[in-house]
Amino acid sequence: MGIQSCFAKYGAELKNVNWSVSALNEKGELVCSLWNQFFHKGTEPKTIVYADRVSRWSGHGNNEFRANIEDAFKNKRIIRAVIAHTNDEKAVSDGKDASKLKNKFHTREDWIGVVSLWDGDNFEITFKPET
């Protein structure tokens, strides 16, 4: 599934399909495209944590994402996940232009998340099953 279709499942529209990776939906939830490789099992039962840092990559999408994550942290917005899989995880980890890679996307509509850590660079989003 493409990234636009995944965002649409949550009622969100990307500002720019070439570089946006986050957008608010009509409910005020933040929808984020998140790399599969940065998820790990949480310490609390039934939780999954996404841990990354915004300084790992750059560009217009990064600036937009940084502002959206900060807003979500301050305003305790619900986070919805679009999970991105790539054919070159090293390139993603190295902060290369991932739009040039072969990427696939899917949603986890059964997850609900919150930004549990934000220090201006490092961030964590903790997801749990939606009840």
N, C-alpha and C positions, 0 to 999 in steps of 0.2 A: 504494500500500500504506500502511496506517496505521502509526503509530509503534509501537504495541504489538506488531503482527505482526512488524515488523522486529527489535525487541528479542528476541522469542520465537525468531527464527531463530538467534540466538546463545545461546539458553538463558538469557536474562536477563528479569527482570520488573521493570517500573517500580514504584517505591514509591507514586507517585501519578500517574495518567494525565493529570491536568490540568497538572502543573508539572514533573514529573521529566524529566530529559534525560540521565541517566546511571544505570547500575546494574551491579553485579558479576554475572557469570554463575557457574554451578556450577564452572567451571574456575579461577575467580579472575581472569578477564580483565575489564577495564573496557569496557563497551559505552557509547558516547557518541553522542548525536545532534549532528551538526556541520553548520553551514550551508555549502552548496555554494560560496557566494561568497568564503569565507575560505580556500579551498584554492589552492595554487600549486605549480608544478613545483619540485622540490627541486634542490639543487646536485649531489647524488650521482646517478649514473645510476639510473633506474627508481624514483625516490622522488617522493612527493607530500607536501607539508607543509601542515598546517592551522595557521594563526597567528591568534590572537585574544587578547582580554583579558577576564577575568571581570568587571571593573568596567564593561564596556559595557552590562550589563543587571543587573537585581536580582530579588529574590523568593526564594521557598522553593527553587525549582529551582537557582538560582544558588548558594545556600548548600550544597546537596547536591553540586552539580557541583564547586565549589571544594574541598570536602573530598575528593571522589573523585579529582580531578586531583592534589592534593597527595599522597595516598596512593599513587597510581599512579606518580608521580615518585619518591617515596622507596623504594618497593618494586619498582620496575622491572616493573610489571604490563604485560602485553600489552593493547593498545587495539584494539577492534573498532569499525568505523565504521557508523553509520546516517546517511546523507546526507540532509539536509533541503533542500528547494527551496521557495521562497516566491514569492508573487505581488507582494511589496513588499520588495525588498532594502533600500531606504532605511530603512524602518521597523525592520528588523532591525539594520542598522548603527547606527541612532540609539538602540537599546536599548528600543524600544517592546515592548509585550506581544504577542509573536509568536503566542500561542495564539488570538488574534482574527483571524489572517490565514489565507489559503488556502495550506496547506502540503501538500507531498507528500514521501514518504520512500522510500528504497530502501537496500539493503545493498550492501556491497562485501566479500563473504566471501573474496575472493582477496587482500585486504589485511591486513597485520599491522602494528601501529604501536607506538610507544613515545613517552612524553612526553620530548621532547628539550630542552625549555626550560620552566622554571617559576620565576618570581620572586615569587610571591604574587599577581600580577595577570596579567602577560603569560605566555602559554604557547604552545608549539608541539608538535604531534604529528607525527612523521615516520612515514610509511607506506611500505612496500615490498611487492612481491608476496610472498605466502606460498609458500615452497618445499616 
